[in-house]
Amino acid sequence: MNKATNRFVAVLVAATFLLSFCSPYALAQAQPAAGPTPIELDLTSASANLTAGHLLQNGNVFIQVGGQKMEVSASTFLTPAQRLAVYQVVSTGQQSIELGAQGQAVGGSFNIGARFSQYVSSLVIPQNVTALSNFARAAVVNLTGNLANSGTMYLFSTDPAVMAGQIGANNIVNGQGALITSNFAPAAASFGVNPASLVSGFSFNLNAVNALVNNGTISSAGSLGLTAGTMTNTGVMNAVQNLSIQTAQLVNSGTIAAQLGNLNAATAMLNNQNGIMQALAGQLSLAGAPGMDLTINNAAGKLLASELQIATVKNLVSDIVKPNLAVNGGELAANTVRFSAGRIAVAADQLAGQVHITGSDADVRVQ
């Protein structure tokens, strides 16, 4: 066999191999398996448009719906809460979510597991329902949709190496009377969790791409971080240690407090009318967005701290001097009160503490 024939045979073998490798069957075998399609887990819904599907690989199961036993097959249409109940029965042998006659959740509890984000795109928690999230399993829970809580969310860790967790969503709404907290120890035993196994002072962050709205209580046994496009609080947001806020717009008519640490808020606009922001044992720092004037409406509001610092921030690229600052109304009280900006205009109803001013021009007075 001459060299030309050898080359031809080699090319033919290679081509045959490539054709077989790239055949539809081979390509199908080479592709990674498709992941689950996340569902909207609206536990208030009575719409039965889901099935148990792959959850039932060992035959039918029974769940409790409105106090009655309901048999479920792989093709039975289920509400989101009923599907959750099926998952609980299959994975743990018992149902801890309580269902009303229409298939909606009316009580009980469920766990947010390590792969929750892979199976759930958005979550709605009704009143009287409790969600438990042990961040020892996964330090981050990110939903591509929204989180709406009208019940209770306990966030905690049983791994000493995991001291903090994070929940992200497109929008986060914590309803009136609802609770998101890492102060789990007093309730842990009632959910079968040994309080001694909990990480003390567990911290957490809530990140909303668009809006974070709190009409209930968000509290941390450690530190608390809140990030959102816009943020509205009519309830209580507090942390035992530090509390940090980053948002383009903060509207507060409730209470925002750091009990033992510092409260830091970075925002382009602050409306604290009828609101309270306080860090009585630490520093309350309010900073504007880089390169932008900061206006604070504090009418009938309170800014209270051991040290109060309100400042604008230069745009390092283009600003020669700091942007301007205006604070209107309410009470400002601290051992030390510092204002730092270009032009400063403060007209407060009450101003208590030693005042320090850094700016090109200042008018600070009690009206």
N, C-alpha and C positions, 0 to 999 in steps of 0.2 A: 504494500500500500504506500503510494507516494505522499509527499508532504501536503499537496493540495487536497488529496482525498482525506487525509487525517484532519485537516482544518475543517473541511465540509462536515465530517462526522461529528466533530466537537461542537460546531455551531448547531447542527441538527439536534444533538442531545440537549444542549442548553435551551434551545427554543422549545423543545418538547417539555422540559422541566418547567419553564416559565409559563407555558400555556396551561399545564396541569395545576400549577400553583395559583394561577389567576383565574381558574374556573370559578363559576358562581358558588359551587359547593365549597371549594377551598377558601374563597373570600369570606363566605358565611362563617366557616370554621375559624378564620383568623380574626374576625371582628369581635370586640369585647361584647359581652352580654349586655343588653339594654338594662338600664337601671329602672327602679320603680317610678311611676308617675305620681308626683306628690298630689295629695288631695287637699281640699279646703275642709278643715276639721271644724265645722260650725256645730258645736254641741247644743245649740238652741234650735237647730233645724228639725222639722218634722217631715222633710222631703226624703223619701226613700229612693235614692238614685245611685246607690253604691252596692257592690256585692262583696262577699267575703273572699271570693277568688282563690288565690294561692294560699290564703291562710288556712283553708280546710283541706289538708292533704290526707287526713286520717278519718274522714267521715264527718257526719253532721254533729253539731253541738247544740246545746240549749243555753239560752240566756233569759234573764228576767226582764220583762217589759210591762210596766204598770202593774207589778205584782203578779203577773201571769207568766208561765213558762212558754217560751217561744222556740221552736226548732228551726235551726238555720242550716241550709245547705250552701254549697258553693255558688249557686245561682239565685239565692234569695235576695231580693232587693232590700237594702238596709238604709237607715238614716246614718249620718256620721257617728252619732253616739252609739247606735246599735253596732256598727262596725268596730268601734272601740271596745265595746263589751265583748264581742267575739274574740278580738285580739287578746283581751285579758284572760278569757277562759282558756284559749288555746295555749297561751304562753305561761300562765301561772296556775291554771286550774280553778280560779275563782274570779268572779265579777265584782269589782269594787266601785264601778260607776253605777249610779241609780238612774233608772229610766222611767219617764212618764208613759202614759198610755199611748201617746202619739210618737214615741220613740226618741223624744228629746231628753237630754240630761237634766235631772232635777236635783241631784245631790251626789254624794260620794266623792271619789277621788280617782286620779290616774297619774301615771308616771310619764315624764318627758325623758325618754331614753337617749342613749348615745347616738342613735341614727335617726332621731325624730325629724330633723330637717330634710332627710332624704325622702321621707314618706308624707310629710305635711308641709304645704305651702303657706297656709294661713290658719289661724287658730282663734276661735271664739269660745270663751269660758263663761257659762251662765252663773247667776247667783247660786250660792249654796254648793258650788262645785269647787274642789280643790285640786290644783295641779302641783305635783312634786317634781322638782328638778335637782337631781344630784349631779353636780358638775364634776364629781370624781370620774364620771363616765365619759363626759365630753365637756371641755371648758367653754365651748362656744355653741350657742344655738342660734342659727340664722334662718329666718323665714323670708322667702321671696315675696310673700304677700303681707297681710296685716295681722297684728295681734290686738285683740279686743278682750279685755278682762273685766267681768262683772262679779267674779268670785274671789278666790284666794290663790295666790301663787307663792309657794315656799321654795326659796332658792338656797342651796346648801352644798356642802362637800363633806364626804367621809374620808377623804384622802388628805393627809397633812401637807402633801406637796402641792395641792390645789387650793390656793387661798382666795381665789377670785374667779368669777364667771362673767359671761357676757351673753346678752340676748339682743339680737338685731331683727328688725322688721322694716317694711316699707313705712307703715304708720303704727304707732303704739297708742292705744287708748285704754286708760285705767278708769273705770266708771265710778260713779258715786257709790260709796260704801265698799268698793273693791279694795283689795290689798295685794301688793307685791312686796315681799319682805324676805330678808335673810335671817330674821329673828325667829328661827325655827325651833330652838331647843324646848320652849315650853309646850309645844304641840307635838314634838317628835314621837313620843311614846305612843300616842293615840294612832299613829300611822305605822307602827311596828318598827320604828327607827330608834336605836339606842342613843339617847342624848349624849352619852359619854363618847360616842364615835364621831361627833360633829366637830368640824373645824371651828374654833372660836373666832368671833369677829369676822365672819365671812363677808367679803366685799363683792360688789357686782356693778356692771355697766349696762345701761340700756341705750341702744343706738337706733334711732329712727331716721330713715333716709329723708322723709318728708316731715311729718308732724308727730310730736309727742304731746298728748293731752292727758292730764291727770286731774280727775275729779274726786279721787279717793285718797289712798295712802300708799306712798312708795317709801320704804324705810330699809336702811342697811344697818346690820350689827357691826359693820366695819366702815369702809369708805364706799361712796356712791359716785358713779360717773354717769352723766346724762348728756347725750349728744343728739341733736335733731336740727332739721332745717328751721322749724319754728317750734316753740314750746309754750304751752299754756297750762297754768296750774291754778286750780281753785281749791285744792285740797291740801294735803301735807306731803312734803318731800323732805326727808331728813336722814342724816347719817350720824352714827355715834362718833366717827372720826371725820375725815375730810369729805367734802362734797364739791364736785366740780361740774360746771355747766358750760357747754359750747353750743351756741345757736345764733342764727341771724336775728331772731326776734324772740324776746322773752316777755310774756304777759303773766303777771302773778298777782292774784287777789287772795291767795291762801298763805301758807307758811312754808318757807324754805329755810332749813336750819342745819348747821353742823354743831353737834353738841359739845364735842371736846376738841375738834380740829378746826381747819380753815374752810371757808366757803369762797370759792373762786368762780366767777361768772364772766365769760367772754361773749359779748353780744353787740350787735350793731344798733339795737334798740331795746330799751327796757321800760316797760310800763308796770310799775309797782303800786298802782293805785289801790288803796285799801289792803295792800299786801304787807307781809313781814318777811324780811330776809335777815338772818342773824347768825353770828358766830361768837357767842358771848365769851368763849374761852380762847378764841383765836382771832384770826384776821378775816375780815370780809373784804374781798377784792373784786371790784367791778371794773372791767376793762373793755374798751370799745374795739371795733374791728380795725385792723391796720389801715391807716390813711383816711378814716371816716370820723366825722364829728359824732359825739355821743350825747344823746338827749335822754334824760331820765325823768319820767313822770312819776313822782312820789307822793301825789296828792293823797292825804290821809294814810300814807304808807309809813313803814318803819324800816330803817337800815340801822341795825344794832350790832355792835361787836366790841371786842377788846381793842382792836385796831381796825379802823375803816379807811380803805384806800380806794379812791375813784380816779381813774386815769384814762386818757386816750392814748392811742398807739400810733407812732409814725409809720408811714409806708417807707421802708428803708431804701427803696429805689428812687422815689421822687420827692418825698417830703423833706423840707429843710427844718420846719418847726412842727410841733405836734398839732393835730386837729383840735377843735374846740370842744368844750364841755359845758352842758347846761343841766342843772338839777333843780326841779321845781317841786316845792311843797313838802309836807310830811315832816317826820322826825329823823334826824341823823344824830346818833349818840354812840360815842366810843371814848376810851381814854385818849386816843390819838386819832385825829381825822386828817387825812392827807388828800389834797386835790392836785392833780398833775395833768396839765393840758396846755394848749396854746392860749386862747382866751377862755376864761373861766367865769361862768355866771351861775351863782347859787342863790336861790331864794327859798329858804326852808322855814317851816313853821316853828321848829325847834332844832337847835344846833348845840350839842353838848360835847365838850372835850377840847383838848389842845389842838388848834387848827394849824396845819402847815400847808403852804401854797407854793406850787412851782408852776409858773406860767408867764406869758408875755403881758397879760392884762387880766385882772381879777376883780370881780364884784361879788363878794360873799356876804350875805346878810340874812337876818331873821326878819320875816315879813309879818 
